[in-house]
Amino acid sequence: MLTISGYDILYTLKTDGNRSFCRAVKAEQDVQVFLHIITSSDSTNHTRQLQAEYKLISEIEAQGIVPSLDLVVDNRATAIVLSGVDGQLLSEHVKSSALSIQQFLNIAVQLTDILGELNRLDIEHHNISLDNFIINKSEQVFLIDLQYARLSGAQQYQSIPRKSLEHLRYISPEQTGRTSRKVDFRTDIYSLGVVFYQLLTGRLPYDTDDLVALVHAHIAKIPDLPTQLDSQIPMVLSSIVLKMMEKAPEMRYQSAIGLKHDLQQCQKLWRR
């Protein structure tokens, strides 16, 4: 059982390799927080990674990104303490009910805003997925995990585990290591495109458990248009998503600003 000094763990939201992400309360206080925990049995290198992540988050003040409160190190575990947000993982939210086009656009603009904040701070996330966001009852969305995030142009880049199926579902072609392309901020545009595809259609663009086939699909296979899977999805949204998921980074949206502009135009048209 996971424990960390000064906190009572309520339940685990998700696990990611050697890490656990939990909802907890501060001992003797009715204050909910998130704990991003690495147990003491893990290597010193992993603990250093968590400390580096805490330093990065502590310097961020941006709407939609959950702030850090503390870094706790004891003889059992190391944990980043994040401000608690009511709600559930975005991945769980979309399982419970299908999104309307209006709901999709509302969530999509928020996700794009969060990516825009990271761009503004010269931060590349490198691991955009449904499991890294919390959504509350008012359908406000918050980023809760920056495990692989790095400053743009940083020499040291921690690659996503090649054997993790869940990570591979969202990675860009250049993240596979099978292309000559550099990994930069446009990799987040691609991964967010996969998230949008899933929010719109209820399925992944490449839905296979075969790791080799999945990597090949990201590099070479064009996904079905969302509107081909559901005729109620407007063609313009299908086009936006596929532009985000272009194989060549230079063919994608080049900033969150441009993407947000197109999504807001869609919102205006949909309201009319």
Backbone as a ProteinNet text record, in pm:
[ID]
protein_1_A
[PRIMARY]
MLTISGYDILYTLKTDGNRSFCRAVKAEQDVQVFLHIITSSDSTNHTRQLQAEYKLISEIEAQGIVPSLDLVVDNRATAIVLSGVDGQLLSEHVKSSALSIQQFLNIAVQLTDILGELNRLDIEHHNISLDNFIINKSEQVFLIDLQYARLSGAQQYQSIPRKSLEHLRYISPEQTGRTSRKVDFRTDIYSLGVVFYQLLTGRLPYDTDDLVALVHAHIAKIPDLPTQLDSQIPMVLSSIVLKMMEKAPEMRYQSAIGLKHDLQQCQKLWRR
[TERTIARY]
83.4	0	87.3	49.9	126.1	100.9	207.7	195.4	293.4	260.3	349.4	325.9	432.3	422.8	335	239.3	156.6	31.1	7.6	-108.5	-178.5	-310.9	-392.3	-442.7	-401	-438.4	-579.9	-664.1	-802.3	-813.6	-756.3	-756.8	-658.7	-625.4	-532.8	-611.2	-578	-642	-583.1	-450.7	-385.7	-245.8	-189.7	-49.9	17.9	143.9	218.4	360.2	384.7	516.9	545.5	649.9	691.3	622.4	524.7	459.6	312.6	262.2	119.4	68.3	-52	-113.8	-238.8	-240.2	-344.2	-416.4	-541.5	-612.8	-595.4	-565.6	-536.1	-585.8	-583.9	-612.6	-493.1	-468.4	-361.9	-404.1	-317.5	-350.2	-401.8	-512.6	-575.6	-633.1	-642.4	-703.9	-795.4	-905.7	-999.2	-959.8	-838	-784.5	-743.8	-812.7	-779.7	-664.7	-578.6	-464.3	-447.6	-359.9	-313	-170.1	-137	-0.3	53.9	167.7	237.2	357.1	347.4	436.8	530.8	656.3	751.6	793.5	782.6	817.8	968.7	1012.1	1154.9	1231.9	1160.7	1229.4	1279.9	1231.2	1274.5	1409	1471.2	1608.4	1619.3	1740.4	1769.3	1742.4	1768.1	1746.2	1599.9	1509.1	1367	1326.2	1383	1353.6	1402.5	1518.4	1569.9	1478.3	1422.7	1328.9	1206.3	1157.8	1041.5	1076	1197.3	1240.4	1250.9	1300.2	1309.6	1170.3	1077.6	940.1	877.2	901.2	848	901.9	1030.1	1090.6	1023.4	998.7	935.3	793.5	714.7	575.7	568.6	659.9	656.1	680.4	738.7	766.4	655.8	551.5	441.3	324.7	277.7	153.5	67.8	-21	-99.3	-235.8	-334.8	-471.1	-478	-546	-566.1	-455.7	-348.7	-239.9	-237.1	-262.1	-272.6	-137.9	-133.9	-6.4	44.1	174.4	235.9	236.7	226.2	224.9	349.7	404.6	515.9	583.1	704.3	774.3	807.2	755	772.4	864.8	969.9	1064	1074.8	1043.6	1067	1131.9	1142.7	1214.3	1130.7	1006.1	919.2	893.2	884.6	845.8	882.7	881.4	895.1	768.7	713.9	588.3	582.7	529.9	490.1	347.3	323.6	189.6	131.9	18.3	-48.5	-180.1	-220.9	-349.5	-462	-554.5	-663.9	-769.6	-821.5	-928.4	-1037.9	-1161	-1271.7	-1291.3	-1323.9	-1348.4	-1288.7	-1283.5	-1232.4	-1139.5	-1063.4	-977.7	-1063.7	-1011.2	-1084.7	-1113.6	-1023.2	-1044.2	-1166	-1190.1	-1307.1	-1434.5	-1423.6	-1539	-1599	-1513.6	-1564.8	-1617.5	-1580.1	-1635.4	-1780.6	-1814.8	-1947.5	-2056.1	-2019.7	-2121.1	-2055.8	-2127.5	-2077	-2083.8	-1986.5	-1984.3	-2065.8	-2139.6	-2202.6	-2094.9	-2125.7	-2029.6	-1998.6	-2099.9	-2078.9	-1985.6	-2006.8	-1919.3	-1777.1	-1765.1	-1631.9	-1558.6	-1626	-1560.1	-1521	-1605.8	-1573.3	-1447.6	-1440.4	-1324.8	-1201.9	-1221.2	-1108.1	-1042.3	-1121.9	-1064.6	-985.5	-1037.3	-964.6	-831.4	-832.9	-709.9	-608.6	-658.5	-570.9	-513.8	-596.1	-547.6	-434.5	-449.9	-345.6	-217.2	-231.2	-112.9	-50.9	-136	-86.6	-8.7	-53.5	18.7	156.3	162	291.5	382.5	326.5	403.9	458.9	374.2	413.9	531.9	535.3	642	760	756.4	861.4	875.5	762	760.9	697.3	763.9	710	664.5	541.3	486.2	532.4	529.8	578.9	496	381.2	302.6	155.4	100.1	-41.4	-127.4	-219.2	-314.1	-433.6	-541.3	-662.1	-636.3	-542.7	-516.8	-443.4	-398	-321.6	-403.6	-536.8	-624.4	-738	-777.6	-894.1	-1003.7	-1128.4	-1242.1	-1342.6	-1393.7	-1488.5	-1632.5	-1728.4	-1869.9	-1910.6	-1836.5	-1864.1	-1794.2	-1730.4	-1655.1	-1536.4	-1477.3	-1348.9	-1239.2	-1135.1	-1030.1	-898.5	-822.8	-696.3	-589.9	-469.4	-354.6	-294.1	-269.3	-220.2	-85.5	-30.3	89.9	186.9	306.7	411.2	537.3	517.7	627.8	738.7	701.3	800.9	827	769.4	781.6	925.1	964.4	1098.1	1090.1	1183.7	1194.5	1235.9	1180.4	1213.5	1363.1	1418.8	1560.4	1650.2	1591.5	1674.2	1750.6	1876.6	1961.5	1916.2	1871.3	1834.6	1687.2	1654.9	1516.1	1491.3	1397.9	1363.7	1261.8	1301.5	1210.7	1100.9	985.9	874	906	872.2	903.2	851.5	939.8	904.1	804.1	803	719.6	585.4	558.3	432.5	324.5	230.1	124.6	42.2	7.9	-76.6	-7.6	123.6	197	202.6	224.7	240.1	113.3	-0.8	-126.2	-131.2	-52.9	-63.1	62.9	169.9	295.6	296.1	375.4	390.4	487.1	488.2	583.7	728.9	763.4	902	938.8	839.5	867.3	895.3	860.3	885.2	1033.9	1113.1	1255.9	1284.2	1181.1	1197	1203.5	1203.2	1214.9	1335.7	1372.1	1486.8	1442.9	1316.8	1262.1	1297.1	1320.9	1346.6	1215.8	1220	1102.8	1099.4	991.6	978.5	833	792.6	659.1	548.8	578.8	475.1	435.7	517.5	478.9	354.8	340.4	222.7	97.4	112.7	-1.1	-53.4	38.3	-0.4	-75.3	-16.2	-77.6	-213.4	-226.5	-355.7	-456.2	-408.3	-495.3	-551.6	-468.2	-516.1	-623.7	-600.9	-700.3	-831.5	-823.6	-944.3	-1017.3	-942.3	-1000.3	-1081.2	-1022.7	-1087.9	-1211.7	-1202.3	-1316.8	-1432.4	-1400.5	-1503.8	-1569.4	-1488.4	-1537.9	-1560	-1501.5	-1510.9	-1412.9	-1320.9	-1221.1	-1088.7	-982.6	-850.5	-834.5	-750.6	-729	-663.2	-576.6	-509.4	-533.6	-634.5	-678.2	-627.6	-503.6	-442.5	-354.5	-340.4	-251.5	-116.1	-96.7	30.9	124.5	231.6	321.2	384.5	429.2	493.2	393.8	272.4	168.7	130.4	130	93.3	197.5	323.9	431.5	425.1	404.7	395.2	278.7	166.2	48.9	76.7	141.6	172.8	265.1	352.3	449	387.8	305.6	269	119.6	34.3	-106.2	-190.1	-277.2	-368.9	-496.1	-536.6	-656.5	-784	-889.1	-1019.4	-1065.3	-1133.2	-1191.6	-1295.6	-1294	-1397.3	-1538.5	-1563.4	-1697.5	-1736.4	-1637.1	-1666.8	-1715.1	-1670.7	-1712.4	-1844.8	-1872.1	-1996.9	-2036.4	-2142.9	-2183.9	-2228.8	-2252.7	-2293.9	-2174.9	-2053.7	-1934	-1909.7	-1906.7	-1885.4	-1751.5	-1749.3	-1627	-1515	-1550.8	-1447.4	-1371.4	-1438.9	-1370.6	-1281.5	-1328.2	-1245.1	-1116.9	-1130.7	-1014.3	-916.1	-968.5	-881.8	-801.6	-869.9	-803.5	-696.3	-727.9	-628.4	-511.1	-536	-425.1	-333	-391.2	-310.9	-225.8	-277.1	-210.7	-131.1	-95.6	-10.9	121.2	172.9	296.5	416.8	423.9	535.1	500.7	586.2	556.2	524.1	591.1	569.5	432.1	361.9	229.3	118.7	154.8	55.7	32.3	-61.6	-69.7	66	111.3	242.4	236.2	116.3	100.6	-38.3	-52.8	-184.6	-275.1	-216.8	-294.7	-376.1	-311.3	-380.6	-489.1	-459.7	-557.3	-677.8	-652.4	-763.3	-851	-790.5	-867.7	-966.6	-920.6	-1008.3	-1118.5	-1084.6	-1185.6	-1292	-1249	-1345.3	-1435.4	-1380.3	-1464.6	-1570.2	-1529.9	-1625.8	-1734.1	-1694.9	-1792.9	-1896.9	-1852.6	-1943.4	-2041.3	-1987.4	-2072.1	-2171.9	-2127.7	-2216.2	-2330.1	-2298.3	-2402.7	-2508.9	-2464.9	-2560.5	-2651.5
-119.1	0	124.6	225	348.6	433.8	492.2	587.4	700.7	816.4	931.2	1014.7	1058.8	1129.3	1253.2	1264	1383	1380.6	1269.5	1263.8	1128.8	1132.4	1011.1	989.8	880.4	853.2	796.7	857.6	813.4	703	726.1	624.2	664.2	566.7	589.7	620.3	731.6	770	694.5	680.7	611.2	570.3	472.6	434.9	448.3	486	507.5	459.1	334.1	276.3	267.2	338.1	331.6	437.1	505.6	614.8	585.8	647.7	641.4	783.3	808.3	939	921.2	982.4	954.8	1081.8	1062.2	1169.3	1144.5	1250	1234.7	1356.6	1346.3	1460.8	1483.5	1608.8	1641.1	1597	1525.2	1467.9	1574.9	1541.6	1627.7	1756.7	1764.9	1880.6	1831.2	1902.7	1864.1	1934	1904.5	1967.5	1857.9	1851.1	1748.7	1793.8	1698.6	1724	1605.1	1621.2	1510.4	1478.5	1349.8	1306.9	1230.6	1273.4	1206	1135.9	1004	931.1	836.1	836	729.8	666.1	533.8	466.6	459.5	440.7	443.3	328.7	223.3	109.6	142.7	254	293.1	363.6	375.3	424.5	572.3	611.4	751.8	837.5	782.9	856.7	894.6	802.6	831.5	940.5	936.3	1039.9	1175.5	1178	1303.8	1357.2	1267.4	1308.8	1375.3	1318.7	1376	1513.8	1526.7	1655.6	1760.4	1718.8	1810.3	1851.4	1755.7	1785	1884.4	1866.4	1958.9	2099.9	2110.1	2241.9	2310.2	2232.8	2287.7	2335.7	2251.3	2286.3	2406.1	2411.9	2520.2	2656.8	2657.8	2784.7	2823.4	2739.4	2765.6	2830.2	2940.5	3001.1	3021.6	2928.5	2933.6	2871.6	2932.2	2880.7	2740.5	2651	2515.6	2418.4	2465.6	2376.4	2373.4	2255.4	2242.9	2275	2370.4	2410.4	2310.5	2310.7	2226.3	2300	2224.4	2281.5	2245.1	2126.4	2080.9	1960.5	1932.4	1809.4	1739	1616.6	1542.8	1424.4	1415.5	1304.3	1240.1	1111.4	1039.7	905.3	818.8	692.7	589.6	622.9	529.1	571.2	703.3	750.2	896.5	936.2	1077.1	1115.2	1233.3	1271.6	1420.9	1455.5	1593	1608.8	1713.6	1744.9	1853.4	1823.8	1918.8	1963	2082.9	2132	2039.9	2009.6	1918.9	1987	1914.3	1962.2	1857	1897.4	1802.9	1758.7	1632.3	1582.8	1446.2	1404.8	1273.8	1287	1180.7	1180.8	1199.6	1274.5	1295.9	1163.4	1067.5	935.1	864.6	884.4	824.3	898.9	1029	1111.7	1072.6	1049.5	1018.4	875.8	790.5	654.8	655.7	750.5	750.3	806.4	897.3	953.7	1010.1	1000.4	1054.6	1207.1	1272.7	1418.4	1471.3	1578.5	1649.5	1732.9	1784.9	1869.4	1993.7	2049.9	2168.4	2136.3	2021.5	1981.9	1958.1	1891.3	1868.1	1999.6	2095.1	2221.4	2295.9	2291.5	2355.8	2295.5	2162.1	2093.8	2113.9	2107.7	2121.4	2257.8	2363.4	2498	2507.6	2448.1	2450.9	2376.4	2259.5	2182.6	2260	2329	2409.2	2527.2	2587.1	2695.9	2648.5	2528.7	2473.9	2452.5	2396	2377	2512.3	2612.1	2745.4	2804.8	2779.1	2826.4	2760.9	2631.5	2562.8	2622.1	2646.7	2708.9	2843.4	2922.2	3055.7	3048.8	2942.5	2924.5	2844.7	2817.7	2740.2	2599.2	2539	2403.5	2308.9	2199.3	2091.6	1978.7	1933.4	1834.3	1692.6	1653.7	1524	1403.3	1425.3	1309.8	1347.1	1419.2	1457.4	1333	1309.7	1198.3	1227.1	1152.9	1172.9	1153.9	1065.9	1034.8	1145.3	1247.3	1353	1478.3	1465.5	1579.7	1538.5	1633.6	1619.4	1711.2	1664.1	1747.4	1748.3	1867.3	1875.4	1878.4	1895.2	1889.5	2005.7	2114.8	2230.2	2219	2103.9	2074.9	2169.9	2207.8	2276.5	2170.8	2192.9	2092.9	2144.8	2052	2087.6	1983.3	2029.7	1941.3	1904.4	1773.9	1729.1	1655.8	1635.7	1552.1	1611.4	1646.1	1697.4	1613	1483.5	1391	1398.2	1413.4	1413.3	1552.6	1654.3	1790.7	1841.1	1919.8	1978.7	2118.7	2204.6	2334.4	2315.5	2395.1	2386.1	2400.7	2312.6	2319	2257.8	2202.8	2140.9	2023.1	2011.3	1904.9	1768.4	1765.8	1637.4	1611.1	1503.4	1468.2	1325.6	1311.4	1179.1	1115.6	1013.7	952.5	874.4	870	792.2	644.5	563.2	420.7	356.5	294.4	238.7	122.1	54.8	-63.9	-34.7	91.5	125.8	144.5	53.4	57.2	184.3	225.7	343.5	469.3	479.8	595.3	589.9	471.7	458.4	496.6	489.8	523.1	670.5	755.9	900.2	963.3	888.9	951.7	992.4	1094.5	1143.4	1054.2	1061.9	982.2	1005.7	1130.9	1160.1	1104.8	1082	1024.5	874.4	811.5	667.3	636	736.6	713.8	650.1	632.3	567.5	668.6	797.2	899	986.8	1070.8	1160.2	1295.5	1307.7	1434.7	1462.4	1590.2	1633.3	1639.4	1602.4	1614.9	1757.2	1832.4	1967.7	1991.2	2119.1	2150.3	2096.8	2071.5	2024	1879.3	1808.7	1672.5	1676.1	1784.7	1799.1	1827	1896.5	1919	1785.3	1697	1564.3	1485.7	1478.2	1400.4	1457.2	1589.7	1650.6	1615.4	1599.7	1554.7	1415.6	1327.5	1193.3	1203.7	1293.3	1316	1367.2	1464.3	1517.1	1407.3	1325.4	1214.9	1124.5	1094.3	1006.2	1072.6	1202.8	1274.3	1280	1296.2	1307.8	1174.6	1071.3	943.8	836.3	854	751.4	637.6	653.4	549.6	614.3	536.9	584.4	574.3	657.5	648	517.2	465.4	337.3	247.6	163.9	85.1	-57.7	-76.5	-209.9	-225.3	-347.8	-376.2	-429	-435.6	-479.5	-359.1	-362.5	-247.6	-210.4	-310.1	-284.1	-220.9	-275.5	-222.5	-79.8	-53.2	78.9	183.4	149.5	240.1	264.2	158	170.8	262.4	247.7	328.9	477	512.1	652.3	709.4	627.4	674	680.4	582.1	566.5	560.5	534	510.1	636.1	669	781	730.3	791.4	742	772.5	698	726.4	865.5	936.1	1063.8	1042.1	1123.1	1108.7	1110.1	1193.1	1199.7	1070.8	990.3	859.6	760.6	782.6	695.2	740	870.1	925.3	1043.6	1027.7	1130.7	1259.9	1255.4	1376.4	1468.5	1419.2	1500.4	1587.2	1718	1806.8	1780.1	1792.7	1770	1864.7	1988.7	2084.5	2036.4	1973.8	1921.3	1803.1	1719.2	1609.2	1662.6	1769.1	1828	1886.6	1952.6	2009.5	1899.7	1792.3	1683	1617.3	1592.5	1528.7	1621.3	1752.5	1847	1842	1828.3	1814.7	1688.7	1585.9	1455.8	1429.4	1534.5	1517.6	1450.7	1363.3	1291.3	1386.1	1483.6	1579.4	1696.7	1727.9	1836.5	1969.3	1999.5	2128.5	2138.7	2024.9	2025.4	2040.8	2030.7	2045.2	2193.6	2220.4	2354.6	2385.2	2508.5	2546.4	2616	2634.8	2693.6	2662.6	2672.4	2656	2774	2888.4	3007.9	2985.1	2931.5	2904.2	2799.7	2696.6	2590.9	2646.7	2727.9	2785.5	2873.4	2950.8	3036.5	2954.5	2843.3	2759.5	2695	2652.6	2591.6	2694.3	2816.1	2920.5	2957.5	2953.5	2974.9	2865.1	2742.3	2630.7	2651.8	2702.2	2729.7	2831.1	2936.9	3040.2	2981.9	2902.2	2840.5	2744.5	2668.3	2569.5	2638.6	2751.1	2824.2	2880.4	2918.5	2970.5	2861.8
0	0	0	-82.1	-89.2	34.5	88.4	198.6	177	228.4	222.8	348.4	411.5	539.1	528.8	623.5	632.7	547.5	474.5	385.5	397.3	386.7	384.1	242.3	180.3	41.6	35.9	-46.8	-62.1	-166.5	-284.6	-389.2	-498.8	-583.4	-693.9	-821.1	-884.7	-1010.8	-1128.4	-1129.5	-1239.8	-1196.1	-1266.4	-1249.5	-1385.2	-1381.8	-1505.7	-1482.6	-1522.6	-1499	-1350.8	-1306.3	-1165.9	-1080.2	-1135.1	-1063	-1036.4	-930.8	-901.1	-881.5	-932	-917.3	-832.8	-715.7	-616.4	-572.4	-530.4	-460.8	-310.8	-238.1	-95.6	-18.7	113.5	199.5	289.9	321.1	414	552.1	619.4	750.4	845.8	912	1012.1	952.7	823.1	757.9	647.6	626.8	521.1	390.8	343.5	223.4	125.9	11.6	-87	-175.1	-208.7	-296.6	-391	-488.6	-570	-528.1	-524.3	-497	-617.2	-666.3	-775.9	-712.5	-692.7	-602.7	-675.7	-631	-664.8	-532.9	-523	-398.5	-380	-256.1	-223.8	-286.8	-330.3	-392	-531.9	-588.6	-721.7	-716.6	-830.3	-836.7	-800.6	-762.4	-733.8	-855.6	-974	-1098.5	-1114.1	-1080.8	-1090.9	-993.1	-873.2	-774.3	-821.9	-883.7	-939.8	-1049.3	-1128.4	-1232.2	-1170.7	-1061.5	-993.3	-936	-882.7	-829.2	-940.3	-1057.5	-1171.1	-1219.4	-1217	-1256.5	-1160.1	-1031.4	-930.2	-952.7	-981.9	-1005.7	-1125.2	-1230.9	-1350.2	-1319.2	-1252.1	-1222.4	-1128.7	-1031.1	-932.1	-995	-1114.5	-1182.7	-1280.4	-1290.1	-1383.4	-1309.4	-1362.5	-1317.6	-1441.3	-1467.4	-1591.1	-1569.1	-1631.1	-1622.7	-1681.2	-1609.3	-1659.4	-1625.6	-1559.9	-1519.1	-1366.8	-1309.5	-1164.4	-1099	-1005.3	-944.4	-841.1	-822.4	-719.2	-586.7	-478.3	-343.9	-263.7	-290	-207.2	-273.2	-227.9	-263.4	-132.9	-116.6	8.5	-15.6	64.1	54.8	192.3	202.1	327.3	295	393.7	370.6	296.2	265.9	195.4	51	27.4	-105.7	-125.2	-250.9	-287.8	-363.6	-335.2	-399.4	-426.7	-543.9	-571.7	-520.8	-443.9	-395.9	-486.6	-548.9	-637.6	-576.2	-609.4	-562.6	-609.3	-519.7	-554.2	-640.3	-737.9	-825.4	-827	-798.2	-806	-951.2	-968.1	-1103.2	-1124.9	-1250.5	-1286.6	-1406.5	-1431.2	-1548.7	-1673.8	-1769.2	-1893.2	-1963.3	-1949.4	-2009.3	-1950	-1820.4	-1756.4	-1793.5	-1806.8	-1840.3	-1974.7	-2073.7	-2207.5	-2217.1	-2121.4	-2119.5	-2074.9	-1987.2	-1925.7	-2016.8	-2107.2	-2196.5	-2322.1	-2434	-2559.9	-2556	-2616.3	-2618.6	-2735.7	-2710.9	-2821.1	-2890.5	-3010.3	-3081.2	-2998.5	-2934.5	-2850.4	-2733.8	-2667.9	-2557.3	-2606.6	-2721.7	-2776.8	-2799.2	-2862.8	-2893.3	-2766.6	-2665.2	-2537.9	-2476.8	-2474.4	-2417.5	-2505.4	-2637.1	-2730	-2718.4	-2704.8	-2690	-2559.3	-2453	-2325.4	-2334.8	-2396.6	-2412.7	-2496.6	-2599.9	-2684.3	-2606.7	-2521	-2434.8	-2343.8	-2287.4	-2199.2	-2277.5	-2398	-2482.1	-2517.4	-2540.8	-2569.6	-2453	-2331.2	-2212.8	-2204.6	-2233.7	-2234.1	-2342.3	-2461.3	-2569.3	-2525.3	-2458.7	-2413.6	-2317	-2238.9	-2140.7	-2197.5	-2329.1	-2396.2	-2338.5	-2303.1	-2248.3	-2349.1	-2375.7	-2459.7	-2367.9	-2384.6	-2291.4	-2322.1	-2449.7	-2498.1	-2453.6	-2390.1	-2344.8	-2328.7	-2426.5	-2421.9	-2440.6	-2346.1	-2357.4	-2267.7	-2286.5	-2206.4	-2057.5	-2022.4	-1882.2	-1807.4	-1877.5	-1812.2	-1784.3	-1798.5	-1773.3	-1679.4	-1595.1	-1507.7	-1560.2	-1557.5	-1595.2	-1479.7	-1445.9	-1334.9	-1385.9	-1294.6	-1331.6	-1421.3	-1413.9	-1499.9	-1634.5	-1657.6	-1780	-1798.5	-1685.3	-1688.8	-1686.5	-1766.4	-1784.7	-1726.1	-1662.4	-1599	-1632	-1660.2	-1682.2	-1547.9	-1526.3	-1395.9	-1401.3	-1519.8	-1529.1	-1631	-1585.2	-1673.7	-1662.9	-1650.3	-1626.1	-1731	-1858	-1965.1	-2021.7	-1958.7	-2009.9	-1999.8	-2098.4	-2102.9	-2161.9	-2123.6	-2186.9	-2332.1	-2421.9	-2563.4	-2584.5	-2665.2	-2695.8	-2590.6	-2483.8	-2378.9	-2437.1	-2399.2	-2451.2	-2401.1	-2276	-2215.7	-2238	-2304.4	-2331.4	-2284.4	-2193.1	-2141.2	-2233.9	-2305.8	-2402.7	-2332.3	-2396.9	-2344.6	-2359.4	-2257.5	-2263.6	-2391.1	-2465.2	-2595.1	-2584.1	-2470.1	-2457.7	-2390.7	-2359.9	-2295.3	-2401	-2405.5	-2506.7	-2495.8	-2374.2	-2356.7	-2407.1	-2385.7	-2438.3	-2590.6	-2644.1	-2789.3	-2865.6	-2801.2	-2869	-2909.3	-2842.5	-2863.6	-2922.7	-2939.1	-2978.3	-3125.2	-3154	-3291	-3367.7	-3501.2	-3579	-3535.8	-3508.1	-3471	-3333.1	-3247.5	-3115.7	-3121.4	-3230.7	-3241.7	-3253.3	-3293.1	-3315.3	-3449.5	-3532.8	-3663.7	-3778.5	-3747.7	-3852	-3819	-3913	-3891.4	-3836.8	-3801.8	-3756.2	-3609.9	-3581.5	-3445.4	-3367.5	-3239.6	-3152.7	-3097.6	-3130.7	-3078.2	-3038.3	-3021.8	-2971.9	-3062	-3189.7	-3281.5	-3254.2	-3176.6	-3136.7	-3048.5	-2968.8	-2883.2	-2965.2	-3078.1	-3167.9	-3220.4	-3259.3	-3309.9	-3201.5	-3082.4	-2974	-2934.7	-2936.5	-2907	-3017.1	-3139.7	-3248.6	-3221.7	-3166.1	-3129.2	-3021.2	-2924.2	-2818.4	-2878.3	-2969.3	-3033.3	-3110.3	-3180.8	-3257.2	-3163.3	-3049.2	-2952.3	-2892	-2862.4	-2806.3	-2905.5	-3033.2	-3136.6	-3169.8	-3182.4	-3235.9	-3130.6	-3013.2	-2910.4	-2930.2	-3026.1	-3050.7	-3089.7	-3081.1	-3120.6	-3271.3	-3330.3	-3475.5	-3516.9	-3429.6	-3455.7	-3335.3	-3346.7	-3231.6	-3243.6	-3202.7	-3203.6	-3080.9	-3034.5	-2921.8	-2968.9	-3099.8	-3157	-3162	-3082.7	-3071	-3204.8	-3281.3	-3410.2	-3506.8	-3510.7	-3599.9	-3559.5	-3430.4	-3381.3	-3421.5	-3405.7	-3446.2	-3596.8	-3673.5	-3819.1	-3858.9	-3789.5	-3821.7	-3800.3	-3689.3	-3663.4	-3771.6	-3822.9	-3922.9	-4062.7	-4098.6	-4239.5	-4271.1	-4174.3	-4204.7	-4181.4	-4276.1	-4261.5	-4192.9	-4082.4	-4013.4	-4090.6	-4062.8	-4121.8	-4078.3	-4169.2	-4131	-4021.4	-3916.2	-3812.9	-3868.1	-3971.2	-4028	-4101.3	-4141.4	-4201.4	-4095.1	-3971.6	-3861.3	-3801.5	-3811	-3757.8	-3845.5	-3921	-4018	-3950.9	-3819.4	-3746.8	-3718.2	-3735.9	-3712.9	-3835.8	-3820.5	-3936.5	-4004	-4136.1	-4212.5	-4168.9	-4133.3	-4095.6	-3972.1	-3877.3	-3759.5	-3796.4	-3886	-3935	-3997.3	-4075.5	-4143	-4042.7	-3939.7	-3835.9	-3767.4	-3728.3	-3656.8	-3743.1	-3869.2	-3956	-3987.3	-3989.9	-4006.1	-3883.4	-3765.4	-3643.2	-3647.1	-3714.1	-3715.6	-3842.7	-3913.9	-4031.8	-3991	-4077.9	-4047.2	-4037.3	-4126.5	-4126.8	-4035.6	-3938.7	-3844.5	-3912	-4024.3	-4089.8	-4156.7	-4170.2	-4230.8	-4125.8	-3998.4	-3891.4	-3860.9	-3770.1	-3713.4	-3650.7	-3666.5	-3616.5	-3481.5	-3430.2	-3297.2	-3244.5	-3112.8	-3051.6	-3087.2	-3116.8	-3150.4	-3278.3	-3381.1	-3506	-3489.9	-3411.5	-3385.9	-3311.2	-3209.6	-3131.7	-3219.7	-3308.7	-3398.4	-3480.7	-3536.9	-3619.2	-3535.8	-3414.7	-3327	-3286.8	-3260.7	-3224.1	-3341.4	-3462.4	-3580.2	-3590.5	-3559.8	-3560	-3454.2	-3337.7	-3232.5	-3279.8	-3346.4	-3396.7	-3498.4	-3590.4	-3692.8	-3629.9	-3531.4	-3468.8	-3392.6	-3325.9	-3253.2	-3348.3	-3468.8	-3566.8	-3620.1
[MASK]
++++++++++++++++++++++++++++++++++++++++++++++++++++++++++++++++++++++++++++++++++++++++++++++++++++++++++++++++++++++++++++++++++++++++++++++++++++++++++++++++++++++++++++++++++++++++++++++++++++++++++++++++++++++++++++++++++++++++++++++++++++++++++++++++++++++++++++++++

